[in-house]
Amino acid sequence: MSILKKIAIFGDSILRGIQVDSKSRRYHVDNHIDIDLLCRRHSLEVNNYSIFGCTVKKGGEMLQKRLDNGNVYDMVLLEYGGNDCDFNWKEIAENPDAEHSPHMPLESFYAVYHGIIRTLKEKFIKPVLATLPPLEPQRFFDWFCGGLNRENVLKWLGGSITTIYRFQESYSRMVEKIAAETGSRLIDLRGAFLKFRRIDAFLCEDGIHPNTEGQKIITGALLRFAEAL
């Protein structure tokens, strides 16, 4: 069977397949997102350029470099927001009364994402956006703030760790908004997870990276998207 579509994935550690090793408590690649099944079933060629810690700005620069080098794609899947919405928790713990900005403020996230999509459309490449899998705020707080002054962090959060969830959710909603405004296709990874009552069963100890079962949910969402096309 001939190749029908050449697809590139530009995202962060979620689609890279990063998990937490429960023994060493370190991040490592343990990817059970079955891209090979997707390729076999739908005659696709997929290249995954997702990397750990990537923001939309860095991802856009990586994509532009590949386009400048002559790479041609029919479709590009973009999955950003998880690192963009994160903060320097050490600085927050040390000075909870100060103003602190995320790595990529929401307004900048919106503008850069729009710019990437504009570039793709100018080259007649179809953009596909993915929403963010939900995080589990207690695990996230314990993991990233465990060795810090937790009282100060909690003070800055307004007294509730659910603030972490709501802030991350705002970036996922922004992805939906951008997809609607630009007429881009959307893969709702967040919705796929929220169909289950306990999302913690599908996340690693850090509360944000999908575990093996969570990665299978992502596989299912990708397959359903491909089938709908």
C-alpha positions as CSV (number, residue, x, y, z in Angstrom):
1,M,0.0,0.0,0.0
2,S,1.4,3.4,-0.9
3,I,1.9,6.2,1.6
4,L,-1.1,8.5,1.7
5,K,0.1,11.1,4.1
6,K,3.3,12.3,5.6
7,I,2.8,13.6,9.1
8,A,5.1,15.3,11.6
9,I,4.5,15.5,15.3
10,F,5.9,18.5,17.2
11,G,5.1,18.4,20.9
12,D,6.6,18.0,24.3
13,S,7.2,15.1,26.7
14,I,3.6,13.9,26.6
15,L,3.8,12.7,23.0
16,R,7.5,11.9,23.4
17,G,6.3,9.2,25.8
18,I,8.2,10.3,28.9
19,Q,7.2,8.5,32.1
20,V,8.5,8.6,35.7
21,D,10.6,5.6,36.8
22,S,9.0,4.6,40.1
23,K,12.2,3.3,41.5
24,S,14.7,6.0,40.5
25,R,12.1,8.7,40.4
26,R,13.7,10.0,37.2
27,Y,12.1,10.7,33.8
28,H,12.8,8.4,31.0
29,V,11.3,7.4,27.6
30,D,8.8,4.6,28.0
31,N,6.5,5.2,25.1
32,H,3.5,3.0,24.6
33,I,1.7,5.5,22.2
34,D,1.3,3.1,19.3
35,I,2.3,5.3,16.3
36,D,3.3,2.2,14.4
37,L,-0.3,0.9,14.6
38,L,-1.5,4.2,13.3
39,C,0.9,4.0,10.4
40,R,0.0,0.5,9.5
41,R,-3.7,0.9,9.8
42,H,-4.0,4.1,7.8
43,S,-0.9,4.0,5.5
44,L,0.9,6.9,7.1
45,E,4.4,8.0,7.5
46,V,4.8,9.7,10.9
47,N,7.9,11.4,12.3
48,N,7.8,12.4,15.9
49,Y,9.9,15.4,16.8
50,S,8.5,15.9,20.3
51,I,11.1,16.6,23.0
52,F,11.1,16.9,26.8
53,G,10.5,20.4,28.1
54,C,9.5,21.9,24.8
55,T,7.4,25.1,24.7
56,V,5.4,26.4,21.8
57,K,8.1,29.0,21.0
58,K,10.9,26.4,20.9
59,G,8.7,24.0,19.0
60,G,7.9,26.7,16.4
61,E,11.6,27.3,15.9
62,M,12.3,23.6,15.5
63,L,9.5,23.3,12.9
64,Q,10.7,26.4,11.0
65,K,14.2,24.9,10.8
66,R,12.9,21.7,9.3
67,L,10.8,23.6,6.8
68,D,13.7,25.8,5.8
69,N,15.7,22.6,5.3
70,G,13.2,21.4,2.7
71,N,11.1,19.0,4.7
72,V,7.7,18.5,3.3
73,Y,4.6,17.3,5.3
74,D,1.0,16.9,4.5
75,M,-0.1,17.4,8.1
76,V,1.6,18.6,11.3
77,L,0.3,17.7,14.8
78,L,1.1,20.3,17.4
79,E,0.9,19.5,21.1
80,Y,2.0,22.4,23.4
81,G,1.0,24.1,26.6
82,G,2.1,21.8,29.4
83,N,5.5,23.5,29.7
84,D,4.3,26.9,28.6
85,C,1.9,27.1,31.6
86,D,4.5,26.0,34.2
87,F,6.2,28.2,36.7
88,N,9.5,28.5,38.5
89,W,8.2,27.0,41.7
90,K,11.5,27.6,43.6
91,E,11.2,31.3,43.0
92,I,7.6,31.3,44.1
93,A,8.5,29.4,47.3
94,E,11.2,31.9,48.1
95,N,9.1,35.0,47.4
96,P,5.3,34.2,47.4
97,D,4.3,37.9,47.6
98,A,5.9,38.7,44.3
99,E,4.4,38.5,40.8
100,H,5.4,35.4,38.9
101,S,4.8,34.7,35.3
102,P,4.6,31.3,33.6
103,H,7.3,30.2,31.1
104,M,5.0,31.4,28.3
105,P,2.3,33.8,29.3
106,L,-1.1,33.0,27.9
107,E,-1.2,36.0,25.5
108,S,2.2,35.1,24.1
109,F,1.2,31.5,23.8
110,Y,-1.8,32.5,21.8
111,A,0.2,34.7,19.5
112,V,3.1,32.3,18.8
113,Y,0.7,29.4,18.2
114,H,-1.2,31.5,15.7
115,G,2.0,32.3,14.0
116,I,3.0,28.6,13.6
117,I,-0.4,27.8,12.1
118,R,-0.1,30.7,9.7
119,T,3.3,29.4,8.5
120,L,1.9,25.9,8.0
121,K,-1.1,27.2,6.0
122,E,1.2,29.3,3.8
123,K,3.0,26.1,2.8
124,F,-0.4,24.2,2.4
125,I,0.3,22.0,5.3
126,K,-2.7,21.0,7.4
127,P,-2.3,21.9,11.1
128,V,-3.8,19.6,13.8
129,L,-3.9,20.8,17.4
130,A,-4.0,18.6,20.5
131,T,-5.5,19.7,23.9
132,L,-3.6,19.0,27.1
133,P,-4.2,15.8,29.1
134,P,-5.5,16.9,32.6
135,L,-3.1,17.0,35.5
136,E,-3.7,15.7,39.1
137,P,-3.0,18.7,41.3
138,Q,-2.1,16.9,44.5
139,R,0.5,14.7,42.9
140,F,1.8,17.7,40.9
141,F,2.2,19.8,44.0
142,D,3.9,17.0,46.0
143,W,6.3,16.3,43.1
144,F,7.4,19.8,42.1
145,C,7.1,21.5,45.5
146,G,8.0,18.6,47.8
147,G,11.4,20.0,48.7
148,L,10.3,23.7,48.8
149,N,8.5,25.8,51.3
150,R,5.1,24.3,50.6
151,E,3.3,26.9,52.8
152,N,4.7,29.7,50.7
153,V,3.7,28.0,47.4
154,L,0.2,27.4,48.7
155,K,0.0,31.0,49.8
156,W,0.8,32.1,46.3
157,L,-1.8,29.7,44.9
158,G,-4.4,31.4,47.0
159,G,-4.7,28.6,49.4
160,S,-5.8,25.8,47.1
161,I,-3.8,23.4,44.9
162,T,-6.8,23.2,42.5
163,T,-5.4,26.6,41.2
164,I,-2.8,24.5,39.4
165,Y,-5.4,22.5,37.6
166,R,-7.4,25.5,36.6
167,F,-4.4,27.4,35.2
168,Q,-3.3,24.4,33.1
169,E,-6.8,24.0,31.9
170,S,-6.8,27.6,30.7
171,Y,-4.0,26.7,28.2
172,S,-5.9,23.7,27.0
173,R,-9.0,25.9,26.4
174,M,-6.8,28.4,24.6
175,V,-5.7,25.5,22.2
176,E,-9.4,24.9,21.5
177,K,-9.9,28.6,20.8
178,I,-7.0,28.8,18.5
179,A,-8.2,25.7,16.6
180,A,-11.6,27.2,16.1
181,E,-10.3,30.6,15.0
182,T,-7.9,29.1,12.5
183,G,-10.1,26.3,11.2
184,S,-7.6,23.7,12.4
185,R,-8.5,20.1,13.2
186,L,-8.5,19.3,16.9
187,I,-7.6,16.1,18.8
188,D,-9.2,16.3,22.2
189,L,-6.7,14.4,24.4
190,R,-8.1,16.1,27.5
191,G,-11.6,14.9,26.8
192,A,-10.4,11.4,26.2
193,F,-9.0,11.3,29.8
194,L,-11.9,13.1,31.4
195,K,-14.3,10.3,30.3
196,F,-12.9,8.4,33.3
197,R,-13.8,9.1,36.9
198,R,-10.3,8.8,38.2
199,I,-7.6,10.3,36.0
200,D,-4.9,9.6,38.6
201,A,-5.0,6.0,37.5
202,F,-3.6,7.1,34.2
203,L,-0.9,9.5,35.4
204,C,2.6,9.0,36.8
205,E,3.8,10.1,40.2
206,D,4.4,13.6,39.1
207,G,0.7,14.1,38.3
208,I,1.2,15.2,34.7
209,H,2.9,12.6,32.5
210,P,0.6,9.8,31.4
211,N,1.6,6.3,32.5
212,T,1.4,3.3,30.2
213,E,-2.4,3.1,30.6
214,G,-2.7,6.8,30.0
215,Q,-0.5,6.5,26.8
216,K,-3.0,3.9,25.6
217,I,-5.8,6.5,25.9
218,I,-3.7,8.8,23.7
219,T,-3.3,6.0,21.2
220,G,-7.1,5.5,21.1
221,A,-7.6,9.3,20.6
222,L,-5.1,9.3,17.7
223,L,-6.7,6.3,16.0
224,R,-10.2,7.7,16.3
225,F,-9.0,11.0,14.8
226,A,-7.4,9.1,11.9
227,E,-10.5,7.0,11.3
228,A,-12.7,10.1,11.3
229,L,-10.6,11.6,8.5
